[in-house]
Amino acid sequence: MCEKKLGMDVPAIKKWIVFFIGILVAIITADWISNLIVTAAGISGWSRFVVSFILYAALFFAILYGIERVTGIRFFGCGCSDDP
C-alpha cells in the first residue's frame, strides 16, 4: 500500500534556503571585494568598469565554488545522473 506524505520535505527546503543565501552572500561579497580592489588601485573611467566587472565575475564564481565545497550543495551541477 502506498501512502501519500502530506508533510513538507524539510531537507529539500533547507537545501534551497542555503542555495539562495549562498548566491546572495557570493553577490554581496564579490561586489564589496571588487570595489575595494578597484578603489585601492585608483582605477577610474571606463577601465574601472571593465576591471570591476572581471574581478566581480571571478570572485563570484570562486566564492560559489568555495560554498559548494563547504556545504556540498551543487551550484554548478548540470542535472546529470552522476551529480551527487
C-alpha positions in Angstrom: 0.0 0.0 0.0 1.3 3.4 -0.9 0.7 6.3 1.5 0.9 9.9 0.4 3.0 12.2 2.6 1.3 15.4 3.5 4.2 16.9 5.3 6.8 19.2 3.8 10.2 17.9 2.7 12.3 19.8 5.3 15.8 18.8 3.9 14.8 20.0 0.4 13.6 23.3 1.8 16.8 23.8 3.8 18.9 23.0 0.7 17.1 25.7 -1.3 17.4 28.2 1.5 21.2 27.6 1.7 21.3 27.7 -2.1 19.7 31.2 -2.3 21.6 32.5 0.8 24.8 31.2 -0.8 24.2 33.1 -4.0 23.3 36.3 -2.1 26.4 36.1 0.0 28.5 35.5 -3.1 27.0 38.5 -4.9 27.5 40.9 -1.9 31.0 39.7 -1.1 32.2 39.7 -4.7 30.8 43.2 -5.2 32.4 44.5 -2.0 35.8 43.0 -2.7 35.9 44.0 -6.3 35.0 47.6 -5.4 37.6 47.6 -2.7 40.4 46.4 -5.0 39.4 48.8 -7.8 39.3 51.8 -5.4 42.6 50.9 -3.8 44.2 50.6 -7.3 42.9 54.1 -8.2 41.4 53.0 -11.5 38.8 55.4 -13.0 36.7 55.8 -16.1 35.6 53.0 -18.4 38.6 50.9 -17.4 37.2 50.9 -13.8 34.0 49.3 -15.1 35.8 46.6 -17.1 38.2 45.7 -14.3 35.5 45.8 -11.7 33.3 43.5 -13.8 36.0 41.0 -14.5 37.0 40.9 -10.8 33.4 40.6 -9.7 32.8 37.7 -12.1 35.9 35.8 -11.0 35.2 36.4 -7.3 31.5 35.5 -7.6 32.3 32.1 -9.1 35.2 31.5 -6.7 33.0 32.2 -3.7 30.2 30.0 -5.1 32.8 27.2 -5.6 34.0 27.6 -2.1 30.5 27.5 -0.7 29.8 24.4 -2.8 32.9 22.6 -1.4 32.0 23.5 2.2 28.2 22.8 2.1 28.0 20.1 -0.5 25.2 22.0 -2.3 25.7 21.9 -6.1 25.7 25.4 -7.8 27.4 24.2 -10.9 25.7 20.8 -11.4 24.3 20.0 -14.8 21.5 17.9 -13.6 23.3 14.7 -14.8 22.8 11.4 -13.0 26.4 11.5 -11.8 25.9 14.7 -9.9 25.8 13.9 -6.1 
